[in-house]
Every structure is written in structure tokens, then in C-alpha cells.
Amino acid sequence: MNRARVFSSLDGLPPLGGRLHVAVGMFDGVHRGHRLVIEAAVEAARREGGCAGVFTFWPHPSRLFRPEDPTRLIFGAEERRELLEAVGAGFVVEQPFTAEFARWEAESLVGRLRAAMPGLRALYVGENWRFGRARRGDVSLLVELARREGVDVVSLDRVHVNGDAVSSTRIRGLLMDGALPEANALLGFPYYCRGRVVPGRQLGRTIGVPTLNLDWTPDLAPAFGVYAVRVANDDGGAASLPAVANFGVRPTVDGSGAPVLEVHVLGACPFGRGDALRVEWHARIRGERRFESIDALRARIEEDRREASTYLASPDSGYVAKESDDGVDA
């Protein structure tokens, strides 16, 4: 797969060549609905022998307008670029969402895009996309403005799963609830994170369950608890391995400090300190809780291992966690 060219602004954008088909949006999560928009641009560019790209923003507008309570993002900038590239974007323009950018009038957007990308052929957006100062612009205005510039607009309908519209907001809520199968269904792929293995306290080894501590600080933190996951080297060179992970503050053995992600491979573990790993999250087995003793914790971990192994062996089994969140120490 060819790597996407990434540009930090429209300003000084080099010639991109050919007829350009550009998807526009924030694309947090690059979920099923986002991919429909981007894939439409990719397919049109392929038919015309042109180039497909994405015009997006960073950081999220809430960082400017609600710095005290910004929207927590599903993925970081690096993961978003990776996902956009995987859909087929040949280039990505990450416009800084500054106070100056927020003051752009809606009527100026298409002209600015056309000036920066003279080969612009068409823009692709979701049906509910808004743009410009105070979000005054909608798809109808975009069509009108684009027509003046000789640019087409393609508006894609929202995608629905099980009767409900797919949205980043819904996915965030599901992740915060620990509802991984549901979140993954809306994403269209397993939620994942990446981190490097760092030294831990090695408490797991003392109870026969060695774990890999990952250096990972998410913007949007999934619910604390124990999860069925798959883990692999981040370079993608080998198949992923079944594992069980704990994300939280470890109330039985620690209970203080920042949340930690620990991964225990179900079988021989080829990973070690310093390795960069990718973890796919598939299902939450239970919430994090405090046990009365290390022996009780050890017994529950054995049950967690069995449940994770069973789920990962048959991921379409409609798994539902058997334990409620009552008593979760979060």
C-alpha cells in the first residue's frame, strides 16, 4: 500500500497533480459512515485516473471552543492518518483548527480549497456536514458555492447499523461503557491502540500471570475492566495472538495513580520490554473490582483467561459479559 502524503495546512500546498477528489470532514474514528464518504472519492478518482485525498482538521474544534471540556477523540492523529490511508486516501491535509480558521466565512471555503488545489474536481461530504463560522454552511450552500467554482459535490447518506445512525458520538459512548462488540460494529473494524512495553512492578509474575505493561494514555479512555483482546507487533509482520487485558488502576494490588493497560498473552509470549505492540479490543469480560485476597484475584484471573479464550475462538457468538459493574472500583 502506498503511503499517503500528509500536509499540515492548505497554505503552501504543493501541486498535487491530476483531477482531485477530496473528502471533507473531521473523521474521528474513520467509522463506517466516514469510510463511505472517503471510498466514494477514492472510487471516482480511480475511474478518472485522478487522485483522492482528505481535507480534515486538527485538533477537534472543541479544543478551541470548550477547552475546559473538549470532545475526547476515539483515535489520536497518528491512528487517524493510518486509517485514512488504509481507506485509500493518497493525501491528507490536516488544517490547524485555530481561532483564525474558525472565523472563515462559509462562503469562502470552496474558493480557498480551489485556490490551494487547482485540480479540484469534486468534494465528498456526509449529508449532515456543517462548515464555516458558526457552522452556518450546510450541503445546500456547499453545492451552490462549488457550482460557481466548477466543482461537483457528492453528499453521502448516513450509514445505519441495526436501525441506528452510525456516529462518532455513539461510538465514544459505547467505548466508555465497555461495549466493544457494539462499538466495533459501528467502526467496521476492531477498536485498537498501540503502545510500547515498559517496565512494570512484575506483580503478575508472582501469581503466575506475567503481563506486558503498555505505555498508553488515551484521549478517550474505555471503561475500566478486563477485556478479550488480540495483540501483535505494531509493524504488522506477524499474526496477532489471543490475550486478556486489564485496563484500570488495579485496586487489589495498587489502586492509586494513573490507569494502566496490562496484557497477558494466552500462550507463549514472544514480546518483551521495548517492543511496540498493537492491541485489538474485542469484548469486555468484566468490570474492574477489588478482591479480598491475592488468591481470590488469582482464581478470578484464571476464569478471565478461560472466558477470553472462549470468546476469541468464536467472536461471532454474541458474547455478553456475565458480571455486572456493581462494585467496580473506578
VMD Tcl script that draws the C-alpha trace (Angstrom):
set ca {
  {0.00 0.00 0.00}
  {1.33 3.43 -0.96}
  {1.77 5.87 1.88}
  {-0.45 8.94 1.90}
  {1.24 12.30 1.68}
  {0.39 14.35 4.78}
  {0.32 18.16 4.73}
  {-0.08 20.39 7.78}
  {-2.10 23.16 6.10}
  {-3.62 24.44 2.86}
  {-1.01 27.19 2.98}
  {1.90 26.39 0.71}
  {0.32 23.18 -0.54}
  {2.50 21.81 -3.37}
  {0.95 20.80 -6.71}
  {-0.87 17.51 -6.17}
  {-1.37 16.70 -9.82}
  {-4.29 15.31 -11.76}
  {-8.00 15.62 -11.07}
  {-8.56 15.75 -7.33}
  {-11.46 14.14 -5.50}
  {-11.44 15.31 -1.87}
  {-13.43 14.03 1.12}
  {-14.01 16.70 3.78}
  {-14.69 16.21 7.48}
  {-13.28 15.64 10.96}
  {-13.40 11.85 10.54}
  {-12.82 10.94 14.20}
  {-12.81 7.16 14.27}
  {-12.94 6.78 10.46}
  {-16.04 4.67 11.08}
  {-18.38 3.04 8.55}
  {-20.06 6.33 7.65}
  {-16.77 8.16 7.21}
  {-15.40 5.39 5.05}
  {-18.42 5.56 2.77}
  {-17.60 9.22 2.06}
  {-13.89 8.61 1.52}
  {-14.43 5.49 -0.57}
  {-16.70 7.46 -2.90}
  {-13.84 9.90 -3.53}
  {-11.36 7.06 -3.97}
  {-13.57 5.23 -6.48}
  {-14.27 8.37 -8.51}
  {-10.56 9.21 -8.65}
  {-9.80 5.66 -9.76}
  {-12.31 5.89 -12.60}
  {-10.87 9.19 -13.82}
  {-7.24 8.35 -13.25}
  {-7.10 11.16 -10.69}
  {-6.07 11.37 -7.05}
  {-8.23 11.02 -3.92}
  {-7.47 12.89 -0.73}
  {-8.90 14.15 2.54}
  {-9.23 17.68 3.88}
  {-9.62 17.50 7.64}
  {-8.81 19.43 10.82}
  {-6.72 19.06 13.95}
  {-7.31 19.40 16.82}
  {-11.03 18.87 17.30}
  {-12.93 22.21 17.28}
  {-13.97 21.65 20.90}
  {-10.36 22.23 21.93}
  {-10.86 25.83 20.84}
  {-14.46 26.39 21.89}
  {-14.62 24.23 25.06}
  {-11.04 23.88 26.30}
  {-12.31 23.00 29.79}
  {-14.36 20.08 28.44}
  {-13.20 19.10 24.95}
  {-14.56 16.17 22.99}
  {-12.44 13.10 23.72}
  {-11.28 11.53 20.48}
  {-11.54 7.86 19.59}
  {-8.10 7.80 17.98}
  {-5.05 10.04 18.00}
  {-3.65 11.86 14.97}
  {-1.31 9.03 14.02}
  {-4.04 6.38 14.08}
  {-6.40 8.61 12.11}
  {-3.80 9.09 9.38}
  {-3.24 5.34 9.28}
  {-6.96 4.65 8.91}
  {-7.45 7.32 6.22}
  {-4.54 5.85 4.31}
  {-6.00 2.34 4.62}
  {-9.25 3.51 3.00}
  {-7.24 4.76 0.03}
  {-6.50 8.45 0.58}
  {-3.49 9.46 -1.47}
  {-3.01 12.65 0.52}
  {-4.30 14.17 3.75}
  {-4.42 17.90 4.52}
  {-4.66 18.48 8.28}
  {-5.73 22.11 8.58}
  {-4.95 23.53 12.06}
  {-8.24 24.40 13.75}
  {-7.24 27.79 15.11}
  {-9.25 30.87 16.04}
  {-8.36 32.32 12.64}
  {-9.61 29.24 10.81}
  {-12.82 29.26 12.87}
  {-13.53 32.76 11.55}
  {-13.53 31.65 7.91}
  {-16.91 32.50 6.46}
  {-18.76 29.55 4.96}
  {-18.87 31.35 1.61}
  {-15.07 31.40 1.40}
  {-14.35 27.70 1.89}
  {-14.72 26.31 -1.62}
  {-12.78 29.21 -3.15}
  {-9.92 28.63 -0.70}
  {-9.87 24.92 -1.47}
  {-9.92 25.59 -5.22}
  {-7.08 28.12 -4.95}
  {-4.92 25.69 -2.94}
  {-5.85 22.70 -5.15}
  {-6.34 23.93 -8.73}
  {-7.09 20.39 -9.89}
  {-10.07 20.06 -7.55}
  {-12.80 18.13 -9.35}
  {-15.26 17.17 -6.59}
  {-15.90 17.38 -2.85}
  {-17.39 14.50 -0.83}
  {-19.21 15.05 2.47}
  {-21.75 13.45 4.76}
  {-25.34 14.63 4.44}
  {-25.27 16.46 7.79}
  {-21.89 18.16 7.37}
  {-21.67 21.78 8.52}
  {-18.89 24.29 7.88}
  {-17.77 27.89 8.23}
  {-18.03 30.42 11.03}
  {-20.78 29.48 13.49}
  {-21.37 26.35 11.37}
  {-23.60 28.36 9.02}
  {-22.79 26.30 5.94}
  {-24.69 23.17 5.00}
  {-24.70 20.85 1.99}
  {-27.10 23.07 0.03}
  {-24.78 26.05 0.38}
  {-21.77 23.88 -0.44}
  {-23.41 22.77 -3.70}
  {-24.15 26.40 -4.63}
  {-20.62 27.58 -3.86}
  {-18.99 24.64 -5.62}
  {-21.04 25.17 -8.78}
  {-19.56 28.66 -9.10}
  {-16.08 27.16 -8.97}
  {-16.80 24.36 -11.41}
  {-16.58 21.75 -8.66}
  {-19.03 18.90 -8.08}
  {-20.38 17.95 -4.65}
  {-21.28 14.41 -3.63}
  {-23.28 14.09 -0.40}
  {-23.49 10.61 1.12}
  {-26.40 9.41 3.27}
  {-25.75 8.41 6.85}
  {-24.97 4.76 7.45}
  {-27.24 2.80 9.82}
  {-26.43 -0.32 11.83}
  {-29.31 -2.17 13.48}
  {-31.59 0.74 12.66}
  {-29.48 3.47 14.30}
  {-27.26 6.00 12.55}
  {-23.53 5.46 12.91}
  {-21.79 8.40 14.60}
  {-18.57 9.12 16.44}
  {-20.65 10.26 19.43}
  {-22.36 6.87 19.67}
  {-19.03 5.05 19.38}
  {-17.48 7.17 22.13}
  {-20.37 6.34 24.44}
  {-20.10 2.63 23.72}
  {-16.34 2.62 24.39}
  {-16.86 4.45 27.69}
  {-19.44 1.80 28.59}
  {-17.08 -1.02 27.63}
  {-19.46 -2.21 24.90}
  {-16.75 -3.32 22.48}
  {-18.75 -5.61 20.14}
  {-21.26 -2.82 19.58}
  {-18.56 -0.16 19.13}
  {-16.65 -2.40 16.72}
  {-19.81 -3.00 14.68}
  {-20.15 0.76 14.15}
  {-16.46 1.27 13.46}
  {-16.40 -1.60 10.99}
  {-13.15 -2.93 12.48}
  {-11.86 -3.74 15.98}
  {-11.04 -0.74 18.16}
  {-7.31 -0.75 18.73}
  {-4.48 1.01 20.49}
  {-0.73 0.90 20.28}
  {1.96 1.28 22.88}
  {5.47 0.28 23.81}
  {6.17 -2.32 26.51}
  {7.61 -0.60 29.57}
  {8.90 -1.97 32.88}
  {6.21 -2.75 35.44}
  {6.18 -3.92 39.04}
  {6.12 -7.55 37.84}
  {3.34 -8.40 40.27}
  {1.71 -10.61 37.66}
  {4.71 -12.91 37.61}
  {4.39 -13.51 41.34}
  {0.90 -15.02 40.82}
  {1.75 -16.89 37.64}
  {0.24 -14.39 35.18}
  {3.03 -12.36 33.58}
  {1.78 -9.22 31.86}
  {3.08 -6.68 29.38}
  {2.65 -3.10 30.62}
  {1.98 -0.75 27.72}
  {2.81 2.92 27.61}
  {-0.62 4.16 26.51}
  {-2.52 7.27 27.56}
  {-5.77 7.51 25.58}
  {-7.65 10.73 24.98}
  {-10.89 8.76 25.30}
  {-10.48 6.07 27.95}
  {-12.58 2.90 27.57}
  {-14.33 1.62 30.69}
  {-12.04 0.08 33.28}
  {-12.13 -3.67 33.26}
  {-10.87 -6.93 31.83}
  {-11.03 -7.47 28.07}
  {-10.59 -10.20 25.49}
  {-8.01 -8.76 23.08}
  {-5.58 -9.72 20.35}
  {-2.01 -8.41 20.33}
  {0.67 -8.20 17.66}
  {3.85 -6.36 16.80}
  {2.94 -2.91 15.56}
  {4.88 -3.45 12.33}
  {2.19 -5.87 11.18}
  {4.75 -8.50 10.33}
  {3.16 -11.37 12.25}
  {-0.30 -12.64 13.11}
  {-1.96 -11.34 16.26}
  {-2.15 -13.54 19.34}
  {-5.11 -14.07 21.70}
  {-4.71 -12.33 25.03}
  {-6.55 -10.95 28.03}
  {-6.02 -7.33 29.10}
  {-6.75 -5.30 32.20}
  {-7.23 -1.56 31.92}
  {-7.58 0.38 35.14}
  {-6.00 1.24 38.46}
  {-5.58 -2.35 39.79}
  {-7.49 -1.85 43.07}
  {-6.45 -5.17 44.63}
  {-2.70 -4.64 44.31}
  {-2.35 -0.91 43.77}
  {-5.42 1.30 43.41}
  {-3.60 4.58 43.00}
  {-2.11 6.59 40.20}
  {-2.93 6.69 36.51}
  {-4.73 3.84 34.74}
  {-2.51 1.13 33.31}
  {-3.01 -1.22 30.37}
  {-1.64 -4.71 31.07}
  {-1.78 -7.52 28.52}
  {-1.36 -11.23 29.25}
  {-0.83 -13.41 26.16}
  {-2.77 -16.68 26.21}
  {0.14 -18.94 25.39}
  {3.83 -18.43 24.75}
  {4.62 -14.73 24.72}
  {7.15 -13.57 22.11}
  {7.05 -9.93 23.23}
  {9.23 -8.12 25.72}
  {10.40 -4.79 27.05}
  {10.72 -2.10 24.39}
  {8.52 -3.82 21.80}
  {5.94 -1.64 20.04}
  {2.61 -3.50 20.11}
  {-0.85 -3.12 18.65}
  {-3.79 -4.32 20.77}
  {-7.23 -5.01 19.27}
  {-10.07 -4.87 21.80}
  {-12.89 -7.38 21.21}
  {-15.06 -7.76 24.33}
  {-15.23 -6.69 27.97}
  {-15.32 -9.71 30.26}
  {-15.99 -7.84 33.48}
  {-15.53 -4.56 35.27}
  {-12.51 -3.84 37.41}
  {-13.06 -4.70 41.06}
  {-11.20 -5.12 44.34}
  {-10.71 -8.69 45.57}
  {-10.36 -9.67 49.20}
  {-7.08 -11.50 48.66}
  {-4.43 -12.29 46.07}
  {-5.72 -15.88 45.98}
  {-9.20 -14.64 45.08}
  {-7.69 -12.43 42.39}
  {-5.66 -15.36 41.03}
  {-8.77 -17.54 40.82}
  {-10.73 -14.84 39.02}
  {-7.87 -14.29 36.54}
  {-7.99 -17.98 35.62}
  {-11.69 -17.58 34.89}
  {-10.93 -14.42 32.86}
  {-8.41 -16.39 30.82}
  {-10.94 -19.10 30.04}
  {-13.65 -16.60 29.07}
  {-11.28 -14.61 26.86}
  {-10.04 -17.76 25.15}
  {-13.60 -18.96 24.52}
  {-14.71 -15.62 23.12}
  {-11.70 -15.14 20.86}
  {-12.16 -18.67 19.48}
  {-15.70 -17.78 18.38}
  {-16.02 -13.98 18.10}
  {-19.46 -14.17 16.48}
  {-21.05 -15.92 19.45}
  {-22.89 -12.81 20.70}
  {-20.86 -12.59 23.88}
  {-22.43 -10.70 26.77}
  {-20.46 -10.11 29.96}
  {-21.82 -12.25 32.78}
  {-20.77 -9.95 35.57}
  {-22.37 -6.57 36.20}
  {-20.40 -3.47 37.02}
  {-21.65 -3.41 40.61}
  {-18.73 -2.89 42.92}
  {-16.36 -1.77 40.19}
  {-13.51 0.24 41.65}
  {-13.03 3.07 39.16}
}
mol new
graphics top color blue
foreach p $ca { graphics top sphere $p radius 0.5 }
foreach p [lrange $ca 0 end-1] q [lrange $ca 1 end] { graphics top cylinder $p $q radius 0.2 }
display resetview
